[in-house]
Amino acid sequence: MHDETDPSDSSTPNPAPLARLEARLEALESRIAYQEHWLETLDGAVADKERRLDQLERLSQLMQARLREQHRAFQEQEGGDYSPEDEVPPHY
């Protein structure tokens, strides 16, 4: 009887495939860390834009209210029956 073991039956791992797996694992971990960083960056940018949009919406509402007030004041000053269609063009 001859007790030679087949290398594929050995319980000791082959170092070459193990090194490749470790390298792939490190590369994947690096990519995940990079993606997590960008996800946090984009999340911050979205939050900033949402705050800015809220500010602009409030400003728009304020401007609309002021425009309505000015329009009402102008109508009251002109007698309340003012209409742009009633205005005579400057060349008449």
PyMOL Python script that loads the backbone (N, CA, C, O; Angstrom):
from pymol import cmd

cmd.read_pdbstr("""\
ATOM      1  N   MET A   1       0.815  -1.172   0.000  1.00  0.00           N
ATOM      2  CA  MET A   1       0.000   0.000   0.000  1.00  0.00           C
ATOM      3  C   MET A   1       0.863   1.240   0.000  1.00  0.00           C
ATOM      4  O   MET A   1       1.880   1.340   0.685  1.00  0.00           O
ATOM      5  N   HIS A   2       0.434   2.117  -0.751  1.00  0.00           N
ATOM      6  CA  HIS A   2       1.173   3.353  -0.899  1.00  0.00           C
ATOM      7  C   HIS A   2       0.262   4.481  -0.445  1.00  0.00           C
ATOM      8  O   HIS A   2      -0.841   4.611  -0.976  1.00  0.00           O
ATOM      9  N   ASP A   3       0.682   5.320   0.534  1.00  0.00           N
ATOM     10  CA  ASP A   3      -0.171   6.363   1.105  1.00  0.00           C
ATOM     11  C   ASP A   3       0.143   7.744   0.539  1.00  0.00           C
ATOM     12  O   ASP A   3       0.576   8.629   1.277  1.00  0.00           O
ATOM     13  N   GLU A   4      -0.062   7.929  -0.709  1.00  0.00           N
ATOM     14  CA  GLU A   4       0.085   9.265  -1.290  1.00  0.00           C
ATOM     15  C   GLU A   4      -1.291   9.917  -1.287  1.00  0.00           C
ATOM     16  O   GLU A   4      -2.280   9.298  -1.677  1.00  0.00           O
ATOM     17  N   THR A   5      -1.347  11.171  -0.845  1.00  0.00           N
ATOM     18  CA  THR A   5      -2.635  11.870  -0.828  1.00  0.00           C
ATOM     19  C   THR A   5      -2.737  12.772  -2.040  1.00  0.00           C
ATOM     20  O   THR A   5      -1.768  13.381  -2.493  1.00  0.00           O
ATOM     21  N   ASP A   6      -3.906  12.824  -2.522  1.00  0.00           N
ATOM     22  CA  ASP A   6      -4.202  13.701  -3.654  1.00  0.00           C
ATOM     23  C   ASP A   6      -4.236  15.143  -3.137  1.00  0.00           C
ATOM     24  O   ASP A   6      -4.856  15.396  -2.104  1.00  0.00           O
ATOM     25  N   PRO A   7      -3.591  16.096  -3.820  1.00  0.00           N
ATOM     26  CA  PRO A   7      -3.591  17.478  -3.328  1.00  0.00           C
ATOM     27  C   PRO A   7      -4.995  18.069  -3.194  1.00  0.00           C
ATOM     28  O   PRO A   7      -5.219  18.930  -2.344  1.00  0.00           O
ATOM     29  N   SER A   8      -5.916  17.631  -3.997  1.00  0.00           N
ATOM     30  CA  SER A   8      -7.274  18.159  -3.901  1.00  0.00           C
ATOM     31  C   SER A   8      -7.995  17.626  -2.668  1.00  0.00           C
ATOM     32  O   SER A   8      -8.977  18.226  -2.231  1.00  0.00           O
ATOM     33  N   ASP A   9      -7.539  16.527  -2.101  1.00  0.00           N
ATOM     34  CA  ASP A   9      -8.142  15.951  -0.900  1.00  0.00           C
ATOM     35  C   ASP A   9      -7.527  16.512   0.378  1.00  0.00           C
ATOM     36  O   ASP A   9      -7.979  16.171   1.471  1.00  0.00           O
ATOM     37  N   SER A  10      -6.540  17.336   0.271  1.00  0.00           N
ATOM     38  CA  SER A  10      -5.818  17.832   1.434  1.00  0.00           C
ATOM     39  C   SER A  10      -6.671  18.838   2.203  1.00  0.00           C
ATOM     40  O   SER A  10      -7.445  19.584   1.604  1.00  0.00           O
ATOM     41  N   SER A  11      -6.532  18.858   3.502  1.00  0.00           N
ATOM     42  CA  SER A  11      -7.276  19.803   4.329  1.00  0.00           C
ATOM     43  C   SER A  11      -6.563  21.150   4.420  1.00  0.00           C
ATOM     44  O   SER A  11      -7.153  22.119   4.898  1.00  0.00           O
ATOM     45  N   THR A  12      -5.334  21.235   3.982  1.00  0.00           N
ATOM     46  CA  THR A  12      -4.621  22.516   3.975  1.00  0.00           C
ATOM     47  C   THR A  12      -4.960  23.236   2.683  1.00  0.00           C
ATOM     48  O   THR A  12      -4.815  22.677   1.597  1.00  0.00           O
ATOM     49  N   PRO A  13      -5.417  24.489   2.802  1.00  0.00           N
ATOM     50  CA  PRO A  13      -5.807  25.219   1.598  1.00  0.00           C
ATOM     51  C   PRO A  13      -4.605  25.614   0.759  1.00  0.00           C
ATOM     52  O   PRO A  13      -3.505  25.830   1.268  1.00  0.00           O
ATOM     53  N   ASN A  14      -4.843  25.701  -0.514  1.00  0.00           N
ATOM     54  CA  ASN A  14      -3.817  26.141  -1.448  1.00  0.00           C
ATOM     55  C   ASN A  14      -3.678  27.656  -1.274  1.00  0.00           C
ATOM     56  O   ASN A  14      -4.688  28.357  -1.329  1.00  0.00           O
ATOM     57  N   PRO A  15      -2.477  28.184  -1.068  1.00  0.00           N
ATOM     58  CA  PRO A  15      -2.321  29.611  -0.782  1.00  0.00           C
ATOM     59  C   PRO A  15      -2.707  30.526  -1.949  1.00  0.00           C
ATOM     60  O   PRO A  15      -3.141  31.652  -1.707  1.00  0.00           O
ATOM     61  N   ALA A  16      -2.569  30.096  -3.175  1.00  0.00           N
ATOM     62  CA  ALA A  16      -2.865  30.973  -4.310  1.00  0.00           C
ATOM     63  C   ALA A  16      -4.351  31.337  -4.373  1.00  0.00           C
ATOM     64  O   ALA A  16      -4.665  32.524  -4.457  1.00  0.00           O
ATOM     65  N   PRO A  17      -5.279  30.378  -4.337  1.00  0.00           N
ATOM     66  CA  PRO A  17      -6.700  30.751  -4.367  1.00  0.00           C
ATOM     67  C   PRO A  17      -7.113  31.552  -3.124  1.00  0.00           C
ATOM     68  O   PRO A  17      -7.957  32.444  -3.214  1.00  0.00           O
ATOM     69  N   LEU A  18      -6.527  31.236  -1.980  1.00  0.00           N
ATOM     70  CA  LEU A  18      -6.849  31.963  -0.761  1.00  0.00           C
ATOM     71  C   LEU A  18      -6.411  33.425  -0.877  1.00  0.00           C
ATOM     72  O   LEU A  18      -7.136  34.324  -0.450  1.00  0.00           O
ATOM     73  N   ALA A  19      -5.257  33.662  -1.440  1.00  0.00           N
ATOM     74  CA  ALA A  19      -4.764  35.030  -1.625  1.00  0.00           C
ATOM     75  C   ALA A  19      -5.663  35.792  -2.598  1.00  0.00           C
ATOM     76  O   ALA A  19      -5.937  36.976  -2.402  1.00  0.00           O
ATOM     77  N   ARG A  20      -6.118  35.108  -3.642  1.00  0.00           N
ATOM     78  CA  ARG A  20      -7.020  35.761  -4.600  1.00  0.00           C
ATOM     79  C   ARG A  20      -8.346  36.128  -3.933  1.00  0.00           C
ATOM     80  O   ARG A  20      -8.881  37.213  -4.161  1.00  0.00           O
ATOM     81  N   LEU A  21      -8.870  35.226  -3.115  1.00  0.00           N
ATOM     82  CA  LEU A  21     -10.120  35.506  -2.412  1.00  0.00           C
ATOM     83  C   LEU A  21      -9.958  36.677  -1.440  1.00  0.00           C
ATOM     84  O   LEU A  21     -10.843  37.525  -1.329  1.00  0.00           O
ATOM     85  N   GLU A  22      -8.828  36.716  -0.741  1.00  0.00           N
ATOM     86  CA  GLU A  22      -8.578  37.825   0.180  1.00  0.00           C
ATOM     87  C   GLU A  22      -8.473  39.145  -0.580  1.00  0.00           C
ATOM     88  O   GLU A  22      -8.978  40.170  -0.122  1.00  0.00           O
ATOM     89  N   ALA A  23      -7.823  39.121  -1.728  1.00  0.00           N
ATOM     90  CA  ALA A  23      -7.694  40.336  -2.539  1.00  0.00           C
ATOM     91  C   ALA A  23      -9.068  40.790  -3.036  1.00  0.00           C
ATOM     92  O   ALA A  23      -9.374  41.982  -3.022  1.00  0.00           O
ATOM     93  N   ARG A  24      -9.888  39.843  -3.471  1.00  0.00           N
ATOM     94  CA  ARG A  24     -11.240  40.196  -3.925  1.00  0.00           C
ATOM     95  C   ARG A  24     -12.075  40.754  -2.782  1.00  0.00           C
ATOM     96  O   ARG A  24     -12.824  41.715  -2.963  1.00  0.00           O
ATOM     97  N   LEU A  25     -11.945  40.148  -1.604  1.00  0.00           N
ATOM     98  CA  LEU A  25     -12.678  40.616  -0.438  1.00  0.00           C
ATOM     99  C   LEU A  25     -12.260  42.041  -0.076  1.00  0.00           C
ATOM    100  O   LEU A  25     -13.110  42.883   0.214  1.00  0.00           O
ATOM    101  N   GLU A  26     -10.965  42.311  -0.094  1.00  0.00           N
ATOM    102  CA  GLU A  26     -10.473  43.661   0.199  1.00  0.00           C
ATOM    103  C   GLU A  26     -10.986  44.660  -0.840  1.00  0.00           C
ATOM    104  O   GLU A  26     -11.371  45.776  -0.492  1.00  0.00           O
ATOM    105  N   ALA A  27     -10.990  44.261  -2.106  1.00  0.00           N
ATOM    106  CA  ALA A  27     -11.481  45.148  -3.164  1.00  0.00           C
ATOM    107  C   ALA A  27     -12.969  45.444  -2.965  1.00  0.00           C
ATOM    108  O   ALA A  27     -13.403  46.585  -3.118  1.00  0.00           O
ATOM    109  N   LEU A  28     -13.741  44.423  -2.626  1.00  0.00           N
ATOM    110  CA  LEU A  28     -15.170  44.628  -2.387  1.00  0.00           C
ATOM    111  C   LEU A  28     -15.413  45.521  -1.170  1.00  0.00           C
ATOM    112  O   LEU A  28     -16.282  46.392  -1.197  1.00  0.00           O
ATOM    113  N   GLU A  29     -14.646  45.302  -0.108  1.00  0.00           N
ATOM    114  CA  GLU A  29     -14.783  46.147   1.077  1.00  0.00           C
ATOM    115  C   GLU A  29     -14.442  47.596   0.748  1.00  0.00           C
ATOM    116  O   GLU A  29     -15.099  48.519   1.230  1.00  0.00           O
ATOM    117  N   SER A  30     -13.424  47.788  -0.065  1.00  0.00           N
ATOM    118  CA  SER A  30     -13.031  49.136  -0.463  1.00  0.00           C
ATOM    119  C   SER A  30     -14.140  49.798  -1.286  1.00  0.00           C
ATOM    120  O   SER A  30     -14.462  50.968  -1.076  1.00  0.00           O
ATOM    121  N   ARG A  31     -14.714  49.050  -2.215  1.00  0.00           N
ATOM    122  CA  ARG A  31     -15.800  49.598  -3.041  1.00  0.00           C
ATOM    123  C   ARG A  31     -17.014  49.946  -2.190  1.00  0.00           C
ATOM    124  O   ARG A  31     -17.652  50.976  -2.409  1.00  0.00           O
ATOM    125  N   ILE A  32     -17.336  49.097  -1.228  1.00  0.00           N
ATOM    126  CA  ILE A  32     -18.479  49.367  -0.352  1.00  0.00           C
ATOM    127  C   ILE A  32     -18.228  50.625   0.474  1.00  0.00           C
ATOM    128  O   ILE A  32     -19.127  51.450   0.637  1.00  0.00           O
ATOM    129  N   ALA A  33     -17.015  50.774   0.993  1.00  0.00           N
ATOM    130  CA  ALA A  33     -16.685  51.968   1.774  1.00  0.00           C
ATOM    131  C   ALA A  33     -16.803  53.221   0.912  1.00  0.00           C
ATOM    132  O   ALA A  33     -17.318  54.244   1.362  1.00  0.00           O
ATOM    133  N   TYR A  34     -16.327  53.139  -0.319  1.00  0.00           N
ATOM    134  CA  TYR A  34     -16.412  54.273  -1.249  1.00  0.00           C
ATOM    135  C   TYR A  34     -17.867  54.613  -1.543  1.00  0.00           C
ATOM    136  O   TYR A  34     -18.239  55.786  -1.554  1.00  0.00           O
ATOM    137  N   GLN A  35     -18.691  53.599  -1.780  1.00  0.00           N
ATOM    138  CA  GLN A  35     -20.106  53.824  -2.063  1.00  0.00           C
ATOM    139  C   GLN A  35     -20.837  54.383  -0.847  1.00  0.00           C
ATOM    140  O   GLN A  35     -21.712  55.237  -0.990  1.00  0.00           O
ATOM    141  N   GLU A  36     -20.487  53.911   0.346  1.00  0.00           N
ATOM    142  CA  GLU A  36     -21.097  54.450   1.561  1.00  0.00           C
ATOM    143  C   GLU A  36     -20.748  55.924   1.727  1.00  0.00           C
ATOM    144  O   GLU A  36     -21.595  56.730   2.112  1.00  0.00           O
ATOM    145  N   HIS A  37     -19.499  56.271   1.436  1.00  0.00           N
ATOM    146  CA  HIS A  37     -19.073  57.670   1.517  1.00  0.00           C
ATOM    147  C   HIS A  37     -19.898  58.526   0.563  1.00  0.00           C
ATOM    148  O   HIS A  37     -20.402  59.580   0.951  1.00  0.00           O
ATOM    149  N   TRP A  38     -20.037  58.080  -0.681  1.00  0.00           N
ATOM    150  CA  TRP A  38     -20.793  58.859  -1.660  1.00  0.00           C
ATOM    151  C   TRP A  38     -22.273  58.913  -1.319  1.00  0.00           C
ATOM    152  O   TRP A  38     -22.937  59.916  -1.580  1.00  0.00           O
ATOM    153  N   LEU A  39     -22.787  57.851  -0.744  1.00  0.00           N
ATOM    154  CA  LEU A  39     -24.187  57.845  -0.325  1.00  0.00           C
ATOM    155  C   LEU A  39     -24.417  58.898   0.760  1.00  0.00           C
ATOM    156  O   LEU A  39     -25.417  59.616   0.726  1.00  0.00           O
ATOM    157  N   GLU A  40     -23.501  58.991   1.717  1.00  0.00           N
ATOM    158  CA  GLU A  40     -23.603  60.016   2.759  1.00  0.00           C
ATOM    159  C   GLU A  40     -23.484  61.411   2.153  1.00  0.00           C
ATOM    160  O   GLU A  40     -24.216  62.319   2.547  1.00  0.00           O
ATOM    161  N   THR A  41     -22.576  61.590   1.205  1.00  0.00           N
ATOM    162  CA  THR A  41     -22.399  62.883   0.546  1.00  0.00           C
ATOM    163  C   THR A  41     -23.662  63.280  -0.211  1.00  0.00           C
ATOM    164  O   THR A  41     -24.119  64.418  -0.104  1.00  0.00           O
ATOM    165  N   LEU A  42     -24.221  62.357  -0.966  1.00  0.00           N
ATOM    166  CA  LEU A  42     -25.438  62.641  -1.726  1.00  0.00           C
ATOM    167  C   LEU A  42     -26.627  62.892  -0.803  1.00  0.00           C
ATOM    168  O   LEU A  42     -27.472  63.741  -1.087  1.00  0.00           O
ATOM    169  N   ASP A  43     -26.688  62.158   0.292  1.00  0.00           N
ATOM    170  CA  ASP A  43     -27.762  62.360   1.258  1.00  0.00           C
ATOM    171  C   ASP A  43     -27.699  63.774   1.832  1.00  0.00           C
ATOM    172  O   ASP A  43     -28.729  64.428   1.996  1.00  0.00           O
ATOM    173  N   GLY A  44     -26.497  64.240   2.134  1.00  0.00           N
ATOM    174  CA  GLY A  44     -26.330  65.609   2.621  1.00  0.00           C
ATOM    175  C   GLY A  44     -26.733  66.634   1.581  1.00  0.00           C
ATOM    176  O   GLY A  44     -27.365  67.639   1.905  1.00  0.00           O
ATOM    177  N   ALA A  45     -26.370  66.384   0.334  1.00  0.00           N
ATOM    178  CA  ALA A  45     -26.728  67.314  -0.743  1.00  0.00           C
ATOM    179  C   ALA A  45     -28.243  67.368  -0.933  1.00  0.00           C
ATOM    180  O   ALA A  45     -28.804  68.444  -1.142  1.00  0.00           O
ATOM    181  N   VAL A  46     -28.897  66.231  -0.864  1.00  0.00           N
ATOM    182  CA  VAL A  46     -30.355  66.197  -1.006  1.00  0.00           C
ATOM    183  C   VAL A  46     -31.011  66.955   0.151  1.00  0.00           C
ATOM    184  O   VAL A  46     -31.970  67.697  -0.059  1.00  0.00           O
ATOM    185  N   ALA A  47     -30.501  66.773   1.359  1.00  0.00           N
ATOM    186  CA  ALA A  47     -31.058  67.488   2.514  1.00  0.00           C
ATOM    187  C   ALA A  47     -30.876  68.997   2.352  1.00  0.00           C
ATOM    188  O   ALA A  47     -31.785  69.766   2.666  1.00  0.00           O
ATOM    189  N   ASP A  48     -29.707  69.426   1.863  1.00  0.00           N
ATOM    190  CA  ASP A  48     -29.472  70.854   1.615  1.00  0.00           C
ATOM    191  C   ASP A  48     -30.444  71.399   0.577  1.00  0.00           C
ATOM    192  O   ASP A  48     -31.005  72.480   0.754  1.00  0.00           O
ATOM    193  N   LYS A  49     -30.641  70.660  -0.493  1.00  0.00           N
ATOM    194  CA  LYS A  49     -31.557  71.106  -1.553  1.00  0.00           C
ATOM    195  C   LYS A  49     -32.996  71.151  -1.046  1.00  0.00           C
ATOM    196  O   LYS A  49     -33.764  72.030  -1.436  1.00  0.00           O
ATOM    197  N   GLU A  50     -33.357  70.223  -0.192  1.00  0.00           N
ATOM    198  CA  GLU A  50     -34.709  70.219   0.359  1.00  0.00           C
ATOM    199  C   GLU A  50     -34.928  71.459   1.237  1.00  0.00           C
ATOM    200  O   GLU A  50     -35.986  72.085   1.180  1.00  0.00           O
ATOM    201  N   ARG A  51     -33.917  71.810   2.051  1.00  0.00           N
ATOM    202  CA  ARG A  51     -34.022  73.022   2.863  1.00  0.00           C
ATOM    203  C   ARG A  51     -34.136  74.263   1.979  1.00  0.00           C
ATOM    204  O   ARG A  51     -34.937  75.157   2.253  1.00  0.00           O
ATOM    205  N   ARG A  52     -33.335  74.312   0.921  1.00  0.00           N
ATOM    206  CA  ARG A  52     -33.378  75.462   0.014  1.00  0.00           C
ATOM    207  C   ARG A  52     -34.731  75.549  -0.690  1.00  0.00           C
ATOM    208  O   ARG A  52     -35.279  76.640  -0.848  1.00  0.00           O
ATOM    209  N   LEU A  53     -35.264  74.418  -1.108  1.00  0.00           N
ATOM    210  CA  LEU A  53     -36.577  74.394  -1.748  1.00  0.00           C
ATOM    211  C   LEU A  53     -37.655  74.900  -0.794  1.00  0.00           C
ATOM    212  O   LEU A  53     -38.543  75.649  -1.203  1.00  0.00           O
ATOM    213  N   ASP A  54     -37.582  74.498   0.471  1.00  0.00           N
ATOM    214  CA  ASP A  54     -38.543  74.992   1.464  1.00  0.00           C
ATOM    215  C   ASP A  54     -38.453  76.509   1.596  1.00  0.00           C
ATOM    216  O   ASP A  54     -39.474  77.192   1.670  1.00  0.00           O
ATOM    217  N   GLN A  55     -37.224  77.036   1.624  1.00  0.00           N
ATOM    218  CA  GLN A  55     -37.038  78.487   1.714  1.00  0.00           C
ATOM    219  C   GLN A  55     -37.649  79.186   0.501  1.00  0.00           C
ATOM    220  O   GLN A  55     -38.338  80.197   0.636  1.00  0.00           O
ATOM    221  N   LEU A  56     -37.390  78.637  -0.679  1.00  0.00           N
ATOM    222  CA  LEU A  56     -37.911  79.252  -1.899  1.00  0.00           C
ATOM    223  C   LEU A  56     -39.434  79.188  -1.963  1.00  0.00           C
ATOM    224  O   LEU A  56     -40.072  80.121  -2.450  1.00  0.00           O
ATOM    225  N   GLU A  57     -40.017  78.104  -1.478  1.00  0.00           N
ATOM    226  CA  GLU A  57     -41.475  78.003  -1.455  1.00  0.00           C
ATOM    227  C   GLU A  57     -42.068  79.042  -0.509  1.00  0.00           C
ATOM    228  O   GLU A  57     -43.077  79.670  -0.833  1.00  0.00           O
ATOM    229  N   ARG A  58     -41.444  79.230   0.670  1.00  0.00           N
ATOM    230  CA  ARG A  58     -41.930  80.258   1.600  1.00  0.00           C
ATOM    231  C   ARG A  58     -41.799  81.643   0.979  1.00  0.00           C
ATOM    232  O   ARG A  58     -42.702  82.471   1.099  1.00  0.00           O
ATOM    233  N   LEU A  59     -40.675  81.893   0.317  1.00  0.00           N
ATOM    234  CA  LEU A  59     -40.466  83.184  -0.334  1.00  0.00           C
ATOM    235  C   LEU A  59     -41.498  83.409  -1.438  1.00  0.00           C
ATOM    236  O   LEU A  59     -42.020  84.514  -1.583  1.00  0.00           O
ATOM    237  N   SER A  60     -41.786  82.385  -2.202  1.00  0.00           N
ATOM    238  CA  SER A  60     -42.786  82.491  -3.266  1.00  0.00           C
ATOM    239  C   SER A  60     -44.159  82.820  -2.686  1.00  0.00           C
ATOM    240  O   SER A  60     -44.871  83.673  -3.216  1.00  0.00           O
ATOM    241  N   GLN A  61     -44.529  82.152  -1.608  1.00  0.00           N
ATOM    242  CA  GLN A  61     -45.816  82.435  -0.972  1.00  0.00           C
ATOM    243  C   GLN A  61     -45.865  83.870  -0.455  1.00  0.00           C
ATOM    244  O   GLN A  61     -46.884  84.548  -0.587  1.00  0.00           O
ATOM    245  N   LEU A  62     -44.770  84.327   0.129  1.00  0.00           N
ATOM    246  CA  LEU A  62     -44.707  85.700   0.623  1.00  0.00           C
ATOM    247  C   LEU A  62     -44.838  86.698  -0.523  1.00  0.00           C
ATOM    248  O   LEU A  62     -45.566  87.684  -0.410  1.00  0.00           O
ATOM    249  N   MET A  63     -44.144  86.446  -1.609  1.00  0.00           N
ATOM    250  CA  MET A  63     -44.210  87.347  -2.768  1.00  0.00           C
ATOM    251  C   MET A  63     -45.614  87.357  -3.376  1.00  0.00           C
ATOM    252  O   MET A  63     -46.100  88.410  -3.788  1.00  0.00           O
ATOM    253  N   GLN A  64     -46.265  86.203  -3.434  1.00  0.00           N
ATOM    254  CA  GLN A  64     -47.634  86.150  -3.946  1.00  0.00           C
ATOM    255  C   GLN A  64     -48.576  86.961  -3.063  1.00  0.00           C
ATOM    256  O   GLN A  64     -49.438  87.684  -3.563  1.00  0.00           O
ATOM    257  N   ALA A  65     -48.409  86.839  -1.755  1.00  0.00           N
ATOM    258  CA  ALA A  65     -49.262  87.594  -0.835  1.00  0.00           C
ATOM    259  C   ALA A  65     -49.023  89.093  -1.000  1.00  0.00           C
ATOM    260  O   ALA A  65     -49.975  89.873  -1.016  1.00  0.00           O
ATOM    261  N   ARG A  66     -47.774  89.494  -1.120  1.00  0.00           N
ATOM    262  CA  ARG A  66     -47.474  90.919  -1.307  1.00  0.00           C
ATOM    263  C   ARG A  66     -48.038  91.436  -2.630  1.00  0.00           C
ATOM    264  O   ARG A  66     -48.564  92.547  -2.693  1.00  0.00           O
ATOM    265  N   LEU A  67     -47.930  90.641  -3.665  1.00  0.00           N
ATOM    266  CA  LEU A  67     -48.466  91.042  -4.964  1.00  0.00           C
ATOM    267  C   LEU A  67     -49.980  91.222  -4.893  1.00  0.00           C
ATOM    268  O   LEU A  67     -50.527  92.175  -5.448  1.00  0.00           O
ATOM    269  N   ARG A  68     -50.657  90.292  -4.203  1.00  0.00           N
ATOM    270  CA  ARG A  68     -52.110  90.424  -4.037  1.00  0.00           C
ATOM    271  C   ARG A  68     -52.453  91.697  -3.264  1.00  0.00           C
ATOM    272  O   ARG A  68     -53.383  92.420  -3.622  1.00  0.00           O
ATOM    273  N   GLU A  69     -51.691  91.964  -2.197  1.00  0.00           N
ATOM    274  CA  GLU A  69     -51.935  93.178  -1.407  1.00  0.00           C
ATOM    275  C   GLU A  69     -51.736  94.430  -2.257  1.00  0.00           C
ATOM    276  O   GLU A  69     -52.548  95.353  -2.195  1.00  0.00           O
ATOM    277  N   GLN A  70     -50.684  94.469  -3.035  1.00  0.00           N
ATOM    278  CA  GLN A  70     -50.423  95.630  -3.885  1.00  0.00           C
ATOM    279  C   GLN A  70     -51.508  95.783  -4.948  1.00  0.00           C
ATOM    280  O   GLN A  70     -51.930  96.897  -5.257  1.00  0.00           O
ATOM    281  N   HIS A  71     -51.951  94.672  -5.498  1.00  0.00           N
ATOM    282  CA  HIS A  71     -53.005  94.707  -6.508  1.00  0.00           C
ATOM    283  C   HIS A  71     -54.297  95.259  -5.899  1.00  0.00           C
ATOM    284  O   HIS A  71     -54.963  96.103  -6.498  1.00  0.00           O
ATOM    285  N   ARG A  72     -54.645  94.769  -4.691  1.00  0.00           N
ATOM    286  CA  ARG A  72     -55.840  95.262  -4.012  1.00  0.00           C
ATOM    287  C   ARG A  72     -55.725  96.753  -3.704  1.00  0.00           C
ATOM    288  O   ARG A  72     -56.671  97.514  -3.906  1.00  0.00           O
ATOM    289  N   ALA A  73     -54.552  97.161  -3.210  1.00  0.00           N
ATOM    290  CA  ALA A  73     -54.348  98.579  -2.887  1.00  0.00           C
ATOM    291  C   ALA A  73     -54.455  99.433  -4.144  1.00  0.00           C
ATOM    292  O   ALA A  73     -55.032 100.520  -4.105  1.00  0.00           O
ATOM    293  N   PHE A  74     -53.916  98.965  -5.234  1.00  0.00           N
ATOM    294  CA  PHE A  74     -53.994  99.707  -6.492  1.00  0.00           C
ATOM    295  C   PHE A  74     -55.436  99.810  -6.971  1.00  0.00           C
ATOM    296  O   PHE A  74     -55.865 100.867  -7.433  1.00  0.00           O
ATOM    297  N   GLN A  75     -56.178  98.724  -6.862  1.00  0.00           N
ATOM    298  CA  GLN A  75     -57.583  98.742  -7.274  1.00  0.00           C
ATOM    299  C   GLN A  75     -58.392  99.706  -6.418  1.00  0.00           C
ATOM    300  O   GLN A  75     -59.247 100.427  -6.933  1.00  0.00           O
ATOM    301  N   GLU A  76     -58.127  99.722  -5.110  1.00  0.00           N
ATOM    302  CA  GLU A  76     -58.845 100.638  -4.226  1.00  0.00           C
ATOM    303  C   GLU A  76     -58.501 102.086  -4.557  1.00  0.00           C
ATOM    304  O   GLU A  76     -59.368 102.959  -4.509  1.00  0.00           O
ATOM    305  N   GLN A  77     -57.259 102.339  -4.886  1.00  0.00           N
ATOM    306  CA  GLN A  77     -56.808 103.688  -5.221  1.00  0.00           C
ATOM    307  C   GLN A  77     -57.436 104.161  -6.534  1.00  0.00           C
ATOM    308  O   GLN A  77     -57.755 105.341  -6.674  1.00  0.00           O
ATOM    309  N   GLU A  78     -57.612 103.275  -7.469  1.00  0.00           N
ATOM    310  CA  GLU A  78     -58.149 103.617  -8.792  1.00  0.00           C
ATOM    311  C   GLU A  78     -59.669 103.507  -8.851  1.00  0.00           C
ATOM    312  O   GLU A  78     -60.256 103.679  -9.920  1.00  0.00           O
ATOM    313  N   GLY A  79     -60.294 103.232  -7.760  1.00  0.00           N
ATOM    314  CA  GLY A  79     -61.748 103.144  -7.766  1.00  0.00           C
ATOM    315  C   GLY A  79     -62.258 101.719  -7.817  1.00  0.00           C
ATOM    316  O   GLY A  79     -63.473 101.523  -7.798  1.00  0.00           O
ATOM    317  N   GLY A  80     -61.430 100.749  -7.878  1.00  0.00           N
ATOM    318  CA  GLY A  80     -61.848  99.358  -7.815  1.00  0.00           C
ATOM    319  C   GLY A  80     -62.288  98.752  -9.121  1.00  0.00           C
ATOM    320  O   GLY A  80     -62.455  97.535  -9.192  1.00  0.00           O
ATOM    321  N   ASP A  81     -62.485  99.536 -10.155  1.00  0.00           N
ATOM    322  CA  ASP A  81     -62.961  98.984 -11.420  1.00  0.00           C
ATOM    323  C   ASP A  81     -61.871  98.938 -12.478  1.00  0.00           C
ATOM    324  O   ASP A  81     -62.171  98.851 -13.668  1.00  0.00           O
ATOM    325  N   TYR A  82     -60.630  98.996 -12.071  1.00  0.00           N
ATOM    326  CA  TYR A  82     -59.535  99.003 -13.041  1.00  0.00           C
ATOM    327  C   TYR A  82     -59.382  97.638 -13.691  1.00  0.00           C
ATOM    328  O   TYR A  82     -59.441  96.597 -13.037  1.00  0.00           O
ATOM    329  N   SER A  83     -59.184  97.681 -14.990  1.00  0.00           N
ATOM    330  CA  SER A  83     -58.908  96.474 -15.750  1.00  0.00           C
ATOM    331  C   SER A  83     -57.870  96.827 -16.803  1.00  0.00           C
ATOM    332  O   SER A  83     -57.994  97.879 -17.432  1.00  0.00           O
ATOM    333  N   PRO A  84     -56.865  96.011 -17.026  1.00  0.00           N
ATOM    334  CA  PRO A  84     -55.849  96.328 -18.033  1.00  0.00           C
ATOM    335  C   PRO A  84     -56.440  96.533 -19.423  1.00  0.00           C
ATOM    336  O   PRO A  84     -55.875  97.273 -20.229  1.00  0.00           O
ATOM    337  N   GLU A  85     -57.557  95.895 -19.713  1.00  0.00           N
ATOM    338  CA  GLU A  85     -58.177  96.052 -21.026  1.00  0.00           C
ATOM    339  C   GLU A  85     -58.737  97.463 -21.226  1.00  0.00           C
ATOM    340  O   GLU A  85     -58.883  97.919 -22.360  1.00  0.00           O
ATOM    341  N   ASP A  86     -59.051  98.152 -20.125  1.00  0.00           N
ATOM    342  CA  ASP A  86     -59.615  99.503 -20.209  1.00  0.00           C
ATOM    343  C   ASP A  86     -58.547 100.566 -20.444  1.00  0.00           C
ATOM    344  O   ASP A  86     -58.874 101.701 -20.789  1.00  0.00           O
ATOM    345  N   GLU A  87     -57.315 100.224 -20.267  1.00  0.00           N
ATOM    346  CA  GLU A  87     -56.241 101.206 -20.407  1.00  0.00           C
ATOM    347  C   GLU A  87     -56.045 101.572 -21.872  1.00  0.00           C
ATOM    348  O   GLU A  87     -56.024 100.701 -22.742  1.00  0.00           O
ATOM    349  N   VAL A  88     -55.902 102.868 -22.139  1.00  0.00           N
ATOM    350  CA  VAL A  88     -55.703 103.357 -23.504  1.00  0.00           C
ATOM    351  C   VAL A  88     -54.225 103.206 -23.850  1.00  0.00           C
ATOM    352  O   VAL A  88     -53.366 103.585 -23.054  1.00  0.00           O
ATOM    353  N   PRO A  89     -53.917 102.660 -25.024  1.00  0.00           N
ATOM    354  CA  PRO A  89     -52.516 102.530 -25.418  1.00  0.00           C
ATOM    355  C   PRO A  89     -51.844 103.900 -25.509  1.00  0.00           C
ATOM    356  O   PRO A  89     -52.536 104.888 -25.754  1.00  0.00           O
ATOM    357  N   PRO A  90     -50.537 104.000 -25.325  1.00  0.00           N
ATOM    358  CA  PRO A  90     -49.847 105.280 -25.298  1.00  0.00           C
ATOM    359  C   PRO A  90     -49.905 106.032 -26.623  1.00  0.00           C
ATOM    360  O   PRO A  90     -49.736 107.252 -26.612  1.00  0.00           O
ATOM    361  N   HIS A  91     -50.128 105.395 -27.740  1.00  0.00           N
ATOM    362  CA  HIS A  91     -50.123 106.085 -29.029  1.00  0.00           C
ATOM    363  C   HIS A  91     -51.461 106.748 -29.347  1.00  0.00           C
ATOM    364  O   HIS A  91     -51.565 107.379 -30.399  1.00  0.00           O
ATOM    365  N   TYR A  92     -52.489 106.646 -28.505  1.00  0.00           N
ATOM    366  CA  TYR A  92     -53.785 107.295 -28.747  1.00  0.00           C
ATOM    367  C   TYR A  92     -53.778 108.696 -28.237  1.00  0.00           C
ATOM    368  O   TYR A  92     -54.781 109.400 -28.352  1.00  0.00           O
TER     369      TYR A  92
END
""", "prot")
cmd.dss("prot")
cmd.show_as("cartoon", "prot")
cmd.util.cbc("prot")
cmd.orient("prot")
